[in-house]
Amino acid sequence: MRRHTNVTRTPRAFRFIRQSAIGGAVAAIALSAASVAGAAAPTIPAPPSSAVTVAETGSSLLYPLWNLWQPVYSHQYPSVTISTASTGSGAGISQTLAGTANIGASDAYLAPAQVQANKNALNIPLAISSQFIAYNVPGVKNLKLSGNVIAQIYQGSITKWNAAPIAKLNKGVTLPSTPIVTVHRADGSGDTFIFSQFMSATNSTWNTKIPIGTTIPWPTVSGALAETGNSGMLSGCSATPGCIAYIGVSYLQKAQAANLGEALLQNAKGQFVLPTTATVTAAAASFTAKTPKSGAISMINSSAKGAYPIINYEYAIVLANQPSSTTASAIRSLLTWAISPAQGSSTTFLNSVNFVPLPAKVVTQSIAQIKKIK
């Protein structure tokens, strides 16, 4: 399995942010806080003065954001070194529960069985993300798809791009007879978790036969590809004419640069929408009041008008009881900084990965969970 790690290297995609912060432009981050759903900036607890390393691993969807946060936070608080790794949400959760990582980045919340076995574990929402459906069908733009049709594709009952169920959703569009190649995750993935939730919510056959999870028993489909991480999904789809793939929204610009299409998805109101700030915010608003103190909630297929149907909270999975008070102090400081609208959740950061900030209510709930880390 490919594993991406980062401690000191700064990818080009976020050099500007690092340079701006170090060059004295932190004020630009604070100015953007006004757009964060009315959330007041929490007081950032000071990290320990002694050197400490916080190990983060997990979600490839969250990985680009952690690598935006890392240099800026460590510049503000030099005593804290952050190591980041893109290993998939499943690995992030398991390593955190095993005590080999401090923060498990995850697109999925803990399963009930994991909560039961790990009373010490917390699901802390950090931001709101979404998932897009990419396709490699040259010449076809603005393709419309429904969850029901996507589920039939991934179950192998729809095999060509000009099949009647797809044509019905795209009247007037010339679709080729190109065979469809499904691409799914090979690793334990929060993206698979939320994709399988969407499939279960929109297709009755899938709902009765295939479980929801970070890893699932994929139907046997001729030519199907299994890829590791969102980067693998993107490169695999880009190299395969006729492909369809589910990819985290932080990779949207890379998918567009690779000339992949982005499907408009049918929501519960019958509207066809893309994941934008407006459509993701509309969906998130319908779940805000329902979000429990634990943060664990499915945000799939909102019934709200104009809502995008595949969104989720991005989580930090953390053990409340840390091996030392020094480590606990660093984690509390880092996570509070991450969800602050004046810091890690400013539009300077979140717009770079197409995320949406937490509503004020959920920020308050996340702070309450962060305070439990000792």
Secondary structure, DSSP 8 states (H G I E B T S, - for coil): ---EEESS---GGGHHHHHHHHTT-HHHHHHGGGGSTT----------SS-EEEEEEE-TTTHHHHHHHHHHHHHHSTTEEEEEEE--HHHHHHHHHTTS-SEEEESS---HHHHHH-TTEEEEEEEEEEEEEEE--TT--S-EE-HHHHHHHHTTS--BTT-HHHHHHSTT------B-EEEEESS--HHHHHHHHHHHHH-HHHHHHS--SSS------TT-EEESHHHHHHHHHHTSTTEEEEEEGGGHHHHHHTT-EE-EEE-TTS-EE---HHHHHHHHHHHHTT--TT-----BS--STT--SBEEEEEEEEESS-S-HHHHHHHHHHHHHHH-TTTTTSHHHHGGGT-B---HHHHHHHHHHHTT--
